[in-house]
Each structure stands twice: as C-alpha cells, then as structure tokens.
Amino acid sequence: MLYIGLDVHDKSTMIHWYEQTTGELCPRAYSVPTSELVAHIAAMAGPKQAAVETSTTGMFIARSLESCNIEVVAVDAFKSHRLLGALSRAKTDRLDAEGLCTCLSRKLLDHAQVWVPDESTQQLRQVTRTREKLMKHGGSLRTQIRQLLASEGEGCPYTDLMGDGAQRWLKECGQRLSSATAICLQAFLRSLQAIAEELNQLDKLIRELAAAHPVARQLQTIVGCGPLSAMTLVAEIGDISRFRDAGRLRSYAGLVPKVHQSGERTVTGKLDKQRRNVHLRRILILMAQHFARHMGGEDWAVKSRYYRCLYKHGANPAKVSLARDLCTIIYAMWRDGTEFNPQRLASGGG
C-alpha cells in the first residue's frame, strides 16, 4: 500500500508518500500543480490511499481521486491540526503533507475522518445552498431598503416588499425622495427583483428534483416538510447508512449539547455547533417550527416533550428539542423506507 499525504491549495499541492511493502519513504515532500495532481497520483504504481484535509479545493480533489478508484481519507481540518501539532511545533505545507502521510500510515486518522459526498449529492447541495445564500442576500437587501427609507423619514407599512401594495407604495415614495436617494432605492429594488426571479427558477428545479427522488417523496409525508425541506435533508444527510444510529445524526446536525465531564462532575453546555452541518440544523429547526403548529390536539409523546421544554426553558430550546425528535423520526423513516405514521408518535405507543 502506498500512503500519500496531501496538503492541498488552489494552485499547488505538497505531496509526501510512504510505501508500506518496501519501506521506501519519499525523501522530501514536493510540490505539484493542483490541476495536475489527480493525474500525477493516478500514475503512481500499486494500490494507493491518500489523506487530504477538508476544504473547498480539498473535497474536490477527494472526489476526483475517488472517481479514479483511489481510496481517500478526508480529514477534519480542525482535528488534523491538533494531530499534526503533536508531531511538529512548526507548521509548513511540507510538514503538513509529511504529518498526514505519517498519521495515515499509522491509522491515526480514523476518528478525524469525514464523509466525502458523491457527485450527485454535491450537485444537490449546490442547488439548496445556493438558494439559502440568495435568501440571506434578499433579506439583507430588504433590511437595507428599510434603512434607506428610514433615513429619509419614511416608514414602510408593508411586511412583504415584493407585494403589489408595497410596490405601489415604494413607487409613490420614490417620487417624494431626493434624486440620489431615489436612484439608490431603485438599485436595491432591481437587485431584489432579480433575486426573486432566480429564487423562482431554483424553486421550480427543486420541486422537479423532489418529485423524482423517492426518499424526498417519502420525507414529504412528515407534517410541515415540503419539497425544499425534503431535498435539503437529502442533500445534507446524503447516505443514511453512514450514521450508526439517530444519535449520530443529531450530533452531525449540531443539535446535541456539549458535555464536559471530569471525575464526578458533569456539565452540559450549549449546542455543539462547531464543525457541524449548519445547513441541516437550520432546516430541521424550521421544520420543527412548522411541526409545532400542526400538532394541535394530538396525543403525541413529542408534543408532551415540546411543551414541557417550552414552559421550562422557552421557545428556542423547545424548537431545538423538537428538532432532535424530528431527527429520530427522519432516521427511522429513511432507514426502514417507510412514510410518516402519526400513530407511532402516540404517547401510549412511545
């Protein structure tokens, strides 16, 4: 087995390798243009295993290597930093490549390894995450429009700036503003309109993808889960079999609180959000909001837990608690290939 450590950057990558069978070691890490990296490694003889840290370029290289039937170990950058820091005090690209190669050959990267999404999952993530970014950008533009109007003493009475009534009011308001402010307002409105049109196109694509995806259709049977939520879950979770149980999925979504234990003292802290999937956590909490509105008079165990947490800790912790329960429901549905069954949530049935 040829073990290869890669310190990947946009333009160049440092390589260090070790041949397990012969004991041959690369004398010194060397640099290869990143655009030529996959072809360079594919040309190496024998079975190969490469280690690469997570980054935008690093994950692209990992997928490219896997497409060439080369085994890849993608490593969480934060965890690998700690491992490499134990090997050397200095930090250079050469030492990072050598350290990754050493850790890979000694099987020290198992707990730092992360999943590399396949090409189809990566494409789905591009679609759903692009929509999320456009939504955030649109929200920022709405805030800037309201701030611009407030600076001229104009308070917009409409919640939806893209509605017909709001558009008529903004047009009339623009006539009362100074010429410079009116030009700025029109620039913001044109940008907001362009984003709305792009969102419509993405929403149409997402609905088409959800209609053709069996797991997405299955997830849409959950109360409050539409095509966008279902496709986001499919894109961010990827392969449900990579999670041993629902608890692992909850942890991956960043819905599990931190635990600090020393001796007989155990402290439970805030949510463990660092290095977790923020996109998955966001959509689960949004689903929890919709789910809470539709529980009504149902005698569900999750409803009892939700209201118990609501009265004791407040609205936000209650939504997080319900999102954890949704994680369990989604995991069981996806694993068993079943649709949402409200009867299984009954208090008497657990």
N, C-alpha and C positions, 0 to 999 in steps of 0.2 A: 504493500500500500504506500502510495506517495502522498504525504501530508503537506498541504500548501497553506501558508498564511498570507492573507492579502490585506494590505492597508489601502483601501480604495479612495481615490479622489476623482474629481471631474476630469482632469486632464491626464494624470499619470497615476500608476498604482505600484506600490512596493511589493515585491514577491520574495518569499523565503520558503524553502521546501526541505523536507526530510524524507528519505527513502527508508522505510522500516525494514524491508527484507535485507538489503545490503548494508544498512547502517550509514549510507552516504548522506552527507549533510551539505547543503548549499553553503559555500564559503562565506558569502556575504549577501545580504538582501540586495536586490537590484530593481531598477525601475523599468516599467513597460508602459507605453501609452495605453490609457484605458480603452480607447477604441479598438485596440488590437489585443486586449487581454484575453478574451474568450478563445480566440484562435490560437494564441500562444499556449494556453493551458491545455487545450484540446490536442495540441501537437505533442504534448509530453507523453511518454510511453507508460503503459501499465495502468492499473486501477488508481483512481485519484479521489482524494477528499479535501475540499477546500473550506477554509474558515474565513468569514467576512463579517464585519461589523454592520449593524443596521444603519442605513442612511438612504436617501433617495437613490443615489447612484449605486450604493452597495446592494440594495434589494433588486435593482435592475440587473446588475451583474449576476446576482444569485439566481434569478430566474433564467437568465441567458445560459449560465453554466448547467443548470438542471435540464434545460432543453437539449443539451449535448450529452445527456446521461452521465453527468459528473455530479457526484454526491457533494452537497453543500451544507455546511453548518453555519446558519446565520445567527449571530450573537448579539444580544442586547448591548448597546454601546456603553451604557452606564455600568453594567455588571462586568463587562470585559475591561473597562478602565480600572476597576478595582483589582481584577486578576493580574493585569499587566503591571499595575503599580507595585504588586508584591514581587514581581520578577526583576524590575529595574526602577531605580529612582528617576532616571531621566525619561523623557517622552519625546521620541522622534518617530518619523514614519518607518525608518529601518527597524528600530527596536519594537515597534508595534507589530510589524509583519513577523519578526522573529518570535515575539512573545505569543502571537496567535498560533504560529506553527508549533511551538513547544507545548502550549496548552492543548492543542488539538491532538497531538501525538500521545499525550499523557491522559487523554479522556477527562480533561478538567472543564470542558465547556458544556457539559450536559445540562447543568442547571441554568446556564445562561442562554441556551438556545431558544430561538423564537421561530415561529412558523413562517414559511415563505409562501405567500398566496400564489396560486397558479394564474395563468394569463387571463382566463375568463373572470376570475374573482377580482383581479386587479382592474380590469376594464369596468366591472360593476362599481367598484369603489371610486373610480374616476368620475363616473356619472353622478352617484349620490353625493360624493364630497364636493363636486363642483356646484351642485345645486345648493348645498349647505353654505358654501362660500358666497354664492350670489345672494342668498337670502340675508346673510350678515351684511353684505355690502349694501343691499337695498335698505335694510334697517338703518345703517349708518347715514345713507342719503336722506332718509325721512327725517332723522334727527337734525341733520344739517339744514334742511329746508325749514323746519320749525324754528331753529335758532336764528336763521336769517330773517324770517318774518318777525320774530320777537324783537330783533334788534331795531326793527322799524316800527315797533309798537303794534304789530298785527298778530293777533292770536287766532290760530286756525281752529274753527269749531268742529272739524271733521276728524274722525279717527282714521279712516281709510283715505289716504291722499289720492289714490287712483280711482276712486268712485266718481260717478258723473257729477254729483253735487259738489264734491271737493274740487273737481277740475274746473267747474264753472266759477266757483268762489276764487280759486287761485288766479284764473284769468282776469276777473274783475279786480282782484287785489293787485295784480301786476300793473294795472293802469294807474293805481294810486302811488306806487313806489317810484323812487328816483330811477333814472335810466340805467345807472350802473347796477343797482340792486335788482332791477327787473331782468337785466341780462343774466346775472348770476342765478336768479330764480329759474329762468328758462333753461339754463345749462343743467341745473340739478334735475329739473323735471324731465328733460330729454334723456338724461342718463337713467333716471328711474324708470321711464317708459321702455328704454332698451333692455334693462334688466328684466322687467316684467315679461317682455316678449321672449327673451331667452329662457326664462323660467317656464313659460308655457310650452316651449319646444321640449325642454327636459322632462317636464311632467308627462307629456304625451309619450315620450320614449320610455319613461319608467313604467307607465301603465301598460304599454305593449310588452315590456320585458316581464312584468309581474304576471300578466295573463298567460305567458308561455312557460313560466317557471313553476314546476309542481310544488316545490317547497313554499314558494311565495303564496300560491293559491291556498295552501294548507294553513299558513300563518295568518292569512286574512280572515280566517274564521274566528280569530280572537277578537273580543269586543274592543273597538277603538283602533284596530290595526288595518290601515288602508294599504294601497299599492306602494306608496313611498316608504312607509314604515317596514313593510314586509321585505322590500328589496334592499333597504338599508341593513336589516338584520341578516339577510342572505349574504350581502357583500362583506359585512364586518365579521360575521362569525365564520363564514367560509365552509369549513368542514366540521360538522358537529362531532365527529368521531375523535377529533383531536383533544376533546375535553373528556376526562375520565368520569366526571360527574357534574351535576348542576353547580356545585360549589366552585368548581374551577371556572365555569362560565361567568359566575357572579364576580369572581376575583378579576377575571380578564376585563370585565366591563368597568371595574373600579367602583363597585357597589358594596365592597366589604370594608369595614373599618380597620384601621391599623391596630395591631396588638403589640404591646410592649410588656414582656414578661421577664422578671428577674427574681429567682428564688420563689418565695411565696406571694410575691406582689405581681399582679397583672393589671395593666391599664389598657382600656380600649379607647382609642382616639378617634380622629376624623377619618373620613373616607380615604382609602389608599388610591389617590388619583394619579400619582406619578407613574409614568411609563405604562399607563393603562389605555384602553381604547376609548378615547373621549367621544368618538362618534357613536359608538354602541351605547355608552352610558346616556348620552343626550337623547337618543331615540327611545330608549327604554323608559326614561323619566317622562318624556312626552306621552308615551303610550300609557303610563301609569296615571297621568292626569285624565286622559280620556276614559280609561278603565274605571277610575273612581267615580266619574259622573254617571256611569251606566250600571253601577252595582245596585242602586235603588233599594228595593225591599228584599233582595236576595239573601238567603241564609247561607252565606259562604264563609269559610274559615279565613280566607284572605281579607274579607271585608271586616271581620272582627279584629284582626291584627292591625289593619289600616286605621280604624277608628280609635283603637286603643293607643296606637302610636301618635295619632293626631291630637288626642286630648292630653297626652302626657308630654309630648315633645314639640308639637307644632306641625304646620303644613308641609314644610320641606322634608324633614325627616320621615314623615308619613309617606310622602311620594317615593322616597328612596326605598323605604321598606316594601312598598307595593311593587316597585320595580324589581326588587330581589325576588319577590314571589313570581312575577312575570317571567323572570329568568328561568325559574324552576319549571314553570308551565311550558315555556318555549322549548326548553331542553327535552322534556318528556315527549312533547308532540313531535319534534323533529326526529328524535331517536327512534320512536315507535312508528312513525309515519301515520299518525292519527290527527284528526281535526279537534278543534276546541270543544270540550264537553263540559258544560256548566255543572252537570250532576256530580262530577268528580270533585268539585270545589265545595260541595255541601259540607256544613260543619259536622254532621253526623258521619260522613264518609271520609273525613280527613282532608 
